[in-house]
Amino acid sequence: MGKPVTLLEALCGHASSLGAQSIRVEYKGGRERVFAYRGGTWVGIANYASSSADAKELRGNLAAAAKKPVRTVIGGQVCILKVRVFDSLGEDAFEVTIDPAPKLDPSIAPSFTAKQGQYLAFIHNYTKIHGQAPAETDLERYFQVSPPSIHEMIKTLERNGLIERTPRQARSIRLLVRPEHLPRLE
C-alpha cells in the first residue's frame, strides 16, 4: 500500500498489526505516550518528547481526526479512525478506535469524480479484455500521467472503497463498483 499518509495512520497500522483495535495517546512528564489496546491491556508502542516534531505532528493529526474521522487503508482493509478526547489527570488524552469501514451497497451507485470514473471504467474494461487487472504501468500509458499520480489515484480509489487490492501482490486490483454504475470510457 505504500507509506502511511500521517503519523497517526502509521501508529494505528502498527497497533493493528499487533491485534489492537484502538490506541491511546497521553501526555505525561513532557512526553506523548502511545499505547495499543490488545488482549484487555494497554501496551506501549511509542513515546515522543512533547517538543519533538513527531509529537507536534501527532497532536495535529489527532486534533484533525477529532473533528472529522479519517478514512484510511490499514493492512489492505479500508478503516475509519475515530478520535475521542478525554481528560487524564487534568490533561487532554486521546483514544482512537480503528474500525473497518462499512462496505458499499452494490445496488446503489457510489459517488466519484469524473476522473475517478474514467480510472474505474479503464480497470473494468482492461480486466474484461485481458482476464487480469491492469498494472500501474498500464494505467500510466493509457492516462499519460506520472507514476506518482497513478499511485495516488489508486490509493484514493481504495480509500474510498471503490476498489480493493491485495497488499504486495501485483495486478490485484478488484473493482467494487457494479459495471452498470460506471461511465463510458473516453
C-alpha positions in Angstrom: 0.0 0.0 0.0 2.9 2.3 0.4 3.8 4.7 3.2 1.0 5.9 5.5 -0.2 9.4 5.0 0.2 10.6 8.6 2.0 9.5 11.8 -1.4 8.7 13.3 -2.2 6.3 10.5 1.3 4.7 10.9 0.7 4.2 14.6 -2.8 2.8 14.0 -1.3 0.4 11.4 1.4 -0.7 13.9 -1.3 -1.3 16.6 -3.5 -3.2 14.2 -0.6 -5.4 13.2 -0.3 -6.3 16.9 -4.0 -7.2 17.0 -5.2 -4.0 18.6 -8.4 -2.2 17.7 -7.6 1.1 19.4 -4.8 3.3 20.6 -4.5 5.9 23.3 -2.2 8.9 23.4 -1.5 10.6 26.8 0.7 13.4 27.8 2.8 12.8 31.0 6.1 14.3 32.1 6.9 16.2 28.9 6.2 13.2 26.7 3.5 11.9 24.4 3.0 8.2 25.2 1.1 6.0 22.8 -0.5 2.7 23.9 -2.3 0.0 21.9 -5.2 -1.8 23.5 -4.6 -5.6 23.0 -6.0 -8.5 24.9 -7.5 -6.4 27.6 -4.3 -4.5 28.4 -2.6 -1.3 27.2 0.8 -1.9 25.6 3.2 0.9 24.9 4.1 1.3 21.2 5.6 4.8 21.0 7.0 7.6 23.2 7.9 11.1 21.9 9.3 14.2 23.7 6.4 16.7 23.6 8.6 19.3 21.9 9.6 16.9 19.1 8.4 17.3 15.5 6.7 13.8 15.8 4.7 14.8 18.9 3.6 18.0 17.2 2.6 16.1 14.1 0.7 13.5 16.1 -1.2 16.2 18.1 -2.1 17.9 14.8 -3.3 14.6 13.3 -5.4 13.9 16.5 -7.0 17.3 16.5 -8.0 17.0 12.8 -9.3 13.4 13.3 -11.3 14.5 16.4 -13.2 16.9 14.1 -13.6 14.5 11.2 -12.9 10.8 11.2 -10.1 9.6 9.0 -10.7 7.1 6.2 -7.5 5.1 5.5 -6.2 1.7 4.5 -4.6 -0.5 7.1 -3.3 -3.9 6.3 -5.2 -3.9 3.0 -8.5 -3.1 4.6 -10.3 0.3 4.5 -10.7 1.6 8.1 -12.2 4.6 9.8 -10.1 6.2 12.6 -12.4 7.9 15.2 -10.8 10.1 17.9 -12.4 10.7 21.3 -10.8 13.4 23.5 -11.0 12.8 27.3 -9.4 14.2 30.5 -6.5 12.4 32.0 -5.2 14.0 35.2 -6.0 17.5 34.0 -4.6 17.0 30.5 -6.2 16.1 27.2 -5.8 12.5 26.2 -7.0 10.8 23.0 -8.4 7.4 22.3 -8.5 6.3 18.7 -10.7 3.5 17.5 -9.7 1.5 14.4 -13.0 0.4 12.8 -13.5 -1.4 9.5 -15.3 0.8 7.0 -18.8 -0.3 6.0 -18.9 -1.9 2.6 -20.6 -0.1 -0.2 -24.2 -1.2 -1.1 -23.6 -2.6 -4.6 -27.2 -1.8 -5.6 -26.6 2.0 -5.1 -24.4 3.9 -7.5 -21.5 5.2 -5.4 -20.3 8.8 -5.9 -17.0 9.5 -7.5 -15.5 12.2 -9.6 -15.5 12.1 -13.4 -11.7 11.4 -13.4 -12.1 8.6 -10.9 -14.9 7.2 -13.0 -12.6 7.0 -16.0 -10.0 5.1 -13.9 -12.7 2.7 -12.8 -14.0 2.2 -16.3 -10.5 1.6 -17.5 -9.9 -1.0 -14.8 -13.2 -2.7 -15.7 -12.5 -2.8 -19.4 -8.9 -3.9 -19.1 -9.8 -6.7 -16.7 -12.6 -7.8 -19.1 -10.3 -7.9 -22.1 -7.1 -9.3 -20.5 -8.5 -11.5 -17.8 -6.4 -9.8 -15.2 -6.3 -6.4 -13.5 -4.1 -3.7 -15.0 -0.7 -2.9 -13.6 0.0 0.7 -12.6 2.2 1.0 -15.8 -0.8 0.1 -17.9 -2.7 3.0 -16.3 0.3 5.3 -16.8 0.3 4.5 -20.5 -3.4 5.0 -21.0 -3.8 8.2 -19.0 -0.4 9.6 -19.9 0.4 10.7 -16.3 3.3 10.1 -14.0 3.8 7.0 -11.8 3.1 9.0 -8.5 -0.1 10.4 -10.0 -1.3 6.9 -10.8 -0.3 5.6 -7.4 -2.1 8.4 -5.6 -5.3 7.8 -7.6 -5.2 4.0 -6.8 -4.8 4.8 -3.1 -7.7 7.3 -3.3 -10.0 4.7 -5.1 -9.0 2.2 -2.4 -9.6 4.6 0.5 -13.0 5.5 -0.9 -14.0 1.8 -1.0 -14.3 1.7 -4.9 -11.6 -0.9 -5.4 -9.6 -3.2 -3.2 -6.1 -4.7 -3.5 -4.1 -7.5 -2.0 -1.1 -6.0 -0.3 2.3 -6.8 -2.0 0.6 -8.6 -4.9 0.9 -7.3 -8.4 -2.3 -6.8 -10.6 -4.6 -7.4 -7.6 -7.0 -4.5 -8.1 -10.6 -5.7 -7.8 -13.4 -3.4 -8.7 -16.1 -2.9 -6.0 -18.4 -0.9 -8.3 -21.0 -2.7 -10.5 -20.3 -2.2 -14.2 -23.7 -0.6 -14.7 -22.7 2.3 -12.4 -19.5 3.0 -14.4 -19.3 5.8 -17.0 -18.3 5.0 -20.6 -14.5 5.0 -21.1 -13.4 8.0 -23.1 
